[in-house]
C-alpha cells in the first residue's frame, strides 16, 4: 500500500507564548504543496525495516517514519512487522515537514493495512507524540494550527497558487531555532485573521505581501544567504517571498507561470534544490 506524503509551507507562523515545559505556543497557517515523498508499506513477518532512495537519510530508529511504525505497532499491539519504502523528494531539515509528512503517511497506511480503523483524531493524537507538525500532516490541506501544533482547524482551500521553492545547501535544526527565539523582542505579529480572510477570497496579492514568519529573523541572522534568496526570488517577479517553518527553504508566490519558470531556471544555476510547484 502506498500514498503520497505532501510537503507544507507556512503562510503565517506566529509565536504567542511559551508553556512551562518550554514548548512554544504557536498560531500558524499551514498549506500543502504539490511536492511529495512516496511512502510504501508492506507486511513482513516481524520487526521494522526501512529502505530509502537517498543515502543520507537514516533507515533506523532515528527516522521519523520508522518511529511512527514502532509507535503504531506498540499502541495497537501489532505482532507482524512492516517494510517501509521511502521515496524522498522533499529536502530534509528544510522547514517543509518532510519527516513529519512521512510519519503521518506511515500512521495512515498502517491504520488501513491492519484494519485498526482509528479515527483521524486518534491518529492526530498519536502523531503529536512524534512531532508538532504531524497532526497537521494527517489532515493536510489549508489549516490554522494552534497550541504546539495539535489544534488543527480546516480553513477555506487556497489551491493552485504557483510557487518557486529554493533550499540552500544546508539544513536547520528546528529545536535550535526555537531555543534562540526571543518572544520579548517581537514587535509585529502576523496578521493571521486577515490572511485567512484574504486566502478565502483568493486575494493572492494581499497574502503574498502580508505573510509573516516570526522564526525568519533567527535563521536569517545565522544564514545571510536566505535574505539574498528572498531578494532574488522577488527580483524574478514573485509577488512576495518568505522562509518556510524554521528554514532554510524560501518560497515565492507568482501570478504567472512564465515568470515562475524563469525564476526556477535562474535559481537552478546556483542551487541544487529548486522546485516549481503549486498549493493544493
HUUR-V70447 format. One record per residue. N is the residue number from 0. RES is the residue in one small letter. PHI is phi in whole degrees, 0 to 359 (none if undefined). NEAR is the number of other C-alpha atoms within 8 Angstrom. Layout:
n=<N;N>
res=<RES;RES>
phi=<PHI;PHI>
near=<NEAR;NEAR>
This chain:
n=<0;1;2;3;4;5;6;7;8;9;10;11;12;13;14;15;16;17;18;19;20;21;22;23;24;25;26;27;28;29;30;31;32;33;34;35;36;37;38;39;40;41;42;43;44;45;46;47;48;49;50;51;52;53;54;55;56;57;58;59;60;61;62;63;64;65;66;67;68;69;70;71;72;73;74;75;76;77;78;79;80;81;82;83;84;85;86;87;88;89;90;91;92;93;94;95;96;97;98;99;100;101;102;103;104;105;106;107;108;109;110;111;112;113;114;115;116;117;118;119;120;121;122;123;124;125;126;127;128;129;130;131;132;133;134;135;136;137;138;139;140;141;142;143;144;145;146;147;148;149;150;151;152;153;154;155;156;157;158;159;160;161;162;163;164;165;166;167;168;169;170;171;172;173;174;175;176;177;178;179;180;181;182;183;184;185;186;187;188;189;190;191;192;193;194;195;196;197;198;199;200;201;202;203;204;205;206;207;208;209;210;211;212;213;214;215;216;217;218;219;220;221;222;223;224;225;226;227;228;229;230;231;232;233;234;235;236;237;238;239;240;241;242;243;244;245;246;247;248;249;250;251;252;253;254;255;256;257;258;259;260;261;262;263;264;265;266;267;268;269;270;271;272;273;274;275;276;277;278;279>
res=<x;x;x;x;x;x;x;x;x;x;x;x;x;x;x;x;x;x;x;x;x;x;x;x;x;x;x;x;x;x;x;x;x;x;x;x;x;x;x;x;x;x;x;x;x;x;x;x;x;x;x;x;x;x;x;x;x;x;x;x;x;x;x;x;x;x;x;x;x;x;x;x;x;x;x;x;x;x;x;x;x;x;x;x;x;x;x;x;x;x;x;x;x;x;x;x;x;x;x;x;x;x;x;x;x;x;x;x;x;x;x;x;x;x;x;x;x;x;x;x;x;x;x;x;x;x;x;x;x;x;x;x;x;x;x;x;x;x;x;x;x;x;x;x;x;x;x;x;x;x;x;x;x;x;x;x;x;x;x;x;x;x;x;x;x;x;x;x;x;x;x;x;x;x;x;x;x;x;x;x;x;x;x;x;x;x;x;x;x;x;x;x;x;x;x;x;x;x;x;x;x;x;x;x;x;x;x;x;x;x;x;x;x;x;x;x;x;x;x;x;x;x;x;x;x;x;x;x;x;x;x;x;x;x;x;x;x;x;x;x;x;x;x;x;x;x;x;x;x;x;x;x;x;x;x;x;x;x;x;x;x;x;x;x;x;x;x;x;x;x;x;x;x;x;x;x;x;x;x;x>
phi=<none;225;220;274;250;277;285;229;238;257;267;217;223;246;250;249;173;219;279;297;278;96;289;278;270;242;220;230;258;252;218;289;234;277;230;213;266;249;250;236;228;228;285;230;302;202;75;227;237;222;236;224;282;248;294;277;274;296;244;243;294;284;278;296;294;298;301;296;296;296;299;297;299;294;296;257;48;271;283;289;262;223;250;253;248;245;259;275;237;282;299;270;47;242;83;245;62;302;290;296;289;294;298;298;297;299;299;294;293;296;301;280;302;255;50;281;57;292;287;302;299;296;295;295;297;293;300;298;294;265;171;294;273;295;304;298;296;293;271;68;76;248;208;262;245;232;73;261;124;277;268;248;242;295;236;304;303;238;264;63;265;282;225;242;246;229;248;294;281;205;256;228;274;303;303;295;295;296;297;276;287;241;297;293;269;280;259;249;263;300;273;303;297;296;297;299;300;287;295;298;267;60;272;295;296;298;299;294;271;239;296;210;229;294;280;304;298;296;289;298;298;266;225;300;299;297;299;298;295;303;296;297;297;294;298;282;109;292;290;197;221;202;278;263;57;272;90;265;294;247;233;227;271;236;259;210;295;296;297;297;296;295;296;303;300;293;289;295;293;254;235;284;267;231;225;246;209;221;284;232>
near=<7;8;9;9;12;13;14;10;12;12;13;13;15;12;10;9;8;8;8;5;4;6;8;11;12;14;15;13;14;15;15;13;13;10;9;12;14;11;15;10;13;8;8;9;7;8;8;11;10;11;9;11;7;7;6;4;7;7;11;8;7;8;11;12;12;16;12;14;14;9;8;11;10;8;6;7;6;8;6;9;11;14;12;13;10;12;10;11;7;10;10;8;12;15;14;14;10;15;10;14;15;13;17;16;13;13;13;10;12;12;11;9;8;6;7;8;6;7;6;8;6;8;13;13;10;8;16;12;7;12;8;11;12;15;16;14;11;14;7;9;10;13;13;13;15;12;9;10;13;14;9;11;7;8;9;7;9;12;7;7;11;14;13;15;13;13;14;11;7;6;9;12;8;10;6;8;13;9;6;7;8;6;8;4;5;8;4;4;8;12;9;10;6;7;12;10;8;12;13;11;6;7;9;9;7;9;12;12;8;9;12;12;15;11;12;10;7;10;12;11;7;6;7;8;8;13;8;8;10;14;9;8;13;12;7;10;10;14;12;10;14;11;14;16;11;14;15;16;14;15;14;16;13;15;8;7;8;6;11;16;9;9;12;12;8;8;10;10;6;6;11;8;11;12;8;11;11;11;13;11>
